[in-house]
């Protein structure tokens, strides 16, 4: 990769995914909300403030206002962030008929997030997240039997006529939708989260299918550029972003053969870093779907994620588009 290109910080020309334009049914770029399908996990999340790691043993710890439970999961986080920013997401997911299933349905209705939930599970997936005073977190996730499920393509077919982009999260039940959307010419965006092997067996379908690919640097710290170049050679993704936490993000755009590192931004004190990657991903999708300018989208996304980690839960702390742009204007 050209080192001169990699050091450029200015915005370059618009536009990558030309096939998206076929499906911009809501058409006028930047002025009208275009529908985004999100297929991903919904779970019940409990966050617990622990002060520091490792956690010392106590028979009882009175943790006043340090425990919080809500509806989360990558699919929920992405859909909620998109909705808060002003996008028009439709969430496809698999849930349960237990009482948590009712809580999830009520939460989505209260947020006015359109959805197609299939109650196929024995019980609702759950997570417990411990986080310390520095914002570091330990996620304990119980997916129940969701990894044995497959979301059918029929609901996606019904929504296809006005779908501009499909966010297909890397959960097993979404695999069938990868090929469906690619076969129909709809751009696919996915986040494979934490990998250290470009041929990772679990993630390979998602890596091969994504027009827009996001991942974390947590297992490749210090090797981000080498790993990026391996991905560029192995796959044909049009945009790749590696989130690097407090170091910012590294973005590749195939159309311009550009590899640019963007610094992190600090907006407020860090409370909990859980969901930071989901926030970075969601904000990028919102702005890219609206304006097709990845260079502007990534800069806004870094700011959006920075603000988000000043809250406790993965599905909390999202700014509206107006709030984000006001924050950005104050930072410039």
N, C-alpha and C positions, 0 to 999 in steps of 0.2 A: 504494500500500500504506500502511495506517495506521501512522504513526511510533510511536504509543503501543504498538500491537501488536508492532512490530518490536523494541522495547526490552525486552519481557517475557522474563525468564529462568526463570520458574517452569514446572513441568510443567502441561500442560493435559490435558483428558480423553483417555482411550484411544481407539484404534480409527480406522482409516481404511478399509482395503480390505474392505468388507463381503462381497465375493464370495469372499474367501479362506475364510471360515468354512464354505462349502459343502464344501470339500476338506480340512478338517482331520480326516482319517480317524483320526489318532492322538489326536485330540480334546482331552483335558483340558488346558486352557491352562496352560503353565508347568511342567507335571509330566511330560509325555511328549514324547519327541523326535519331531518331524514331519519327513517327508522333503522335501528340497529338491533339485530338479534343477539342475545346473550344466552349461551348454553353453559351452565355451570352449577357448582355445588351450592346448596343452602344448608346451613347448620345452625344449631343453637350454640352460642359462644359465651363462655364465662371467663372474664379477665380478673386476675388476682394480683394486687400489688404486694411484692415480697420484700421490698427494701433493697436486698442485695443477693447475689449468687455467690457461693452455694447457699441454699436455704437451710437455716438452722432448725433443728427439731424442737418443737414446743407442743405439748399436749393440746393446748388451746391458744389461738392467737386472735385477739380482738382487733379486727382490721376494719375500723369504722370508715364507711364509704370507700373502701379499697376493693370491693368485690362488685362486679357489674355483669349482668346477663342480658343478652339481646340476640337478635337474628343477624347472622353473618354468613360466612362462606364466600369463596371467591366469586361465584356467580352473583350473589347478593351484593357484595361489595362493589363490583363493577357496575351492576345495574343501578344501584343507589347513587354512586358517584356520577354516572352519566345523566341520571334524572336530575340531580342537584345542579349540574352544569347547564342543563337545558336541552339535553338530547332526548330522543324518544326511544328508550329501550323496551324490548319485549323479552322477558326472562323465561327461558325454558329450563325446567329442572324436575328432579324426581324427589318426592317427599313421602311422608307416612300419614296414616290415618290416626296416629296418636294425638294427644292434646297439643303437642308441639306443632303438629301440622296445622292445626287451627290458628295457633299463634303466628306462624309464618304467613298464612293466607291473610290474616287481619293486618299484619305489618305491611305487606305489599299493597293491600287496598288503601291503607292509611297514607301511604307514600305515593299513591296513584301510579304505581308501576304495573304496566300491563304484563300478563304472565300466562303461561300454560304449564301448570303443575300437575304431575302425574303421581298419585298416591300409591306407589308400588312397593314401598319399603316396609319392613317389619317394624322399625322404629326410626326416629329421626337422628341423623348424625349429630355429634356433639363435639365441642372442643373446650379445653380449659387452657388458658394462656397465663403463665406467670411472667411478670415483668418487673425489672428492678428500677432503682432511682435514676439510672443512666439511660433507660429506655430499651435495654436489651431484653429479649423475650425468649421463653421456652414454650413451644406449642405442643400440646398433647391432644391428638386428634383421633376420634373414634368414628370411622366411616360406616359402621354397622355393615350391612350387606350391599351397599350401593355400588361397589366395584364389580358386582356380578350382574348389574343391570345395563340395559341399552335403551337410550331414548329413541323412540320410533321417528321416522322421517316424515310421517303424514302431517303432523302439526306444522313442520317447517315448510312443507309443500304448500299448505294453505296460506302461509304468510309470505311466500316467495315473491309475489307480484309487486310488493312495495318494500322489499328489503334492500338496503343500500350496502350493508356490510355485516358480516357475521363474526362475533366474538365467540370462539369455540374454546372453552377452558379445558385444561388438560386433566380431565376426569374421565374414567373409562366410558361412562354412559354417553359421552359426546362423540366417540370415535366415528360412529356411523354418519354423523353430520359433516365431518370433514370432507369426505368424498362427495357427499350430496351437494354441498355448496360450491366446491371446486368444479364439479361437473356442470353446474348451472351457471358458471361464470361469475359467481359472487365472491368478492375478496374475503379472505379469512384472516383474522387476527387471533393470535394465541400467546399465552405466557407460559413457558415451561418451568418457570421458577428456578429451582436449584439443580443444576446438572454440572458434571465435570468431564463428560464424555460426549462428543458430538454425535456418536452413534448409540446413545443411551436407549436401551431397548424399550423402556416404557414410553419415552417421549418421541421416538423416531417418527411415528405417524404424524404427530403435530409439527415436528421440525420440517418434514417434507411438504406439508400441506399449507403452511402459513405464508401468506403474502407479507404480513406484518408479524414479526417475531420478537417477543420480549423474553428476557431471562435475567436472573440475579447473578452477581459475581461472588456469592458467598463461598463457593467451593473452588473458585478460580482467581482468588485475590492475588494481584501482581502479575497475572497471566492473561488479563482481559483482551489485550490486542492480539496475542497469539491465538487465543480461543476464537476471537471474532474472525480472524483470517481463515481459520479452519472451517468455520461455519460458512463463510463466503464461498470457499472452494467446494464444499460438500453439497450445498443446497442452493436453491434458486430464490431465496427470500428477497423481496424487494426492499424491505426496511428491516434492520435488526437493531435492537436497543439492548444494551447490557446495563442494568441498574447497578450502581456502585456505592449505594448508601451515602455516607458523608463525603464521598469523593465525587458525587454527581452521576453522570451517565455518559456512555460511549455509544454513538449512533452511526450506523452505516446506511447509506442510501445508494442502491445499485445504479439507478438511472444516472446519477452524477459521479459515480465512483468516489464518493466522499466518505471519509471516516473522521468524525469530529468528536472530541471530548468536551463535554459541557460541565462546568464546575457546579458543585452543590450550592444551594442558597439557604440561609438561615432566616427564618421568619418569626419563630417563637421557641420557647423552651421545649425540649423533647420529653414527652411523657412515656410513649410506648411506640416502638417502631413497627409493630404488627400492622400489616395492611399497607405499608409504604409502597411496596411494589405494585399492589393492586391499584393504588391511587395514581402512581406514575403512568401505568398502562391505560387506565380509564380516561385520564385527562388527555393523553395523547390521542386516543381513539376519538374522543369528542371533537377536538380541534382539527384533526386530520380529516375526519368524515365531513366536517363543515367547510374547511378551506383548502384541503389537499396540500398544505404546506408543512412538511415534517419538521423543518428547521424552527419555525415559530412554535409548533406544537410541543416539541421536546422542551423548549425553554419554559413554556407555561407549565408543563407537566412537572418539572423539577420544583418549581415554586409551589404548585398545588400539593405535591407529596410532602414537601417540607412543612407546610402548614398543617397537613393532616396528622402528622405524628406528634402534634401537640395535644392529642386527645387519647383516650384510653383504649377504645375498641376499634376493631378492624373496619367496621362499617360506620364509624363516626368521624367527625372533623372535616367534612367536605365543604369546600367553598362553592358558591354559585359562580357562574361566569362573570357576572358583574363584580362580585367581591374579589375574584381572582385578578381581574384586569385592573381594578383599583389598587390592589396590593402590588401588582407588577409596575404600575405607573409610579408608585411611591418608591420602588426599589431602583428605578432607572435614573 
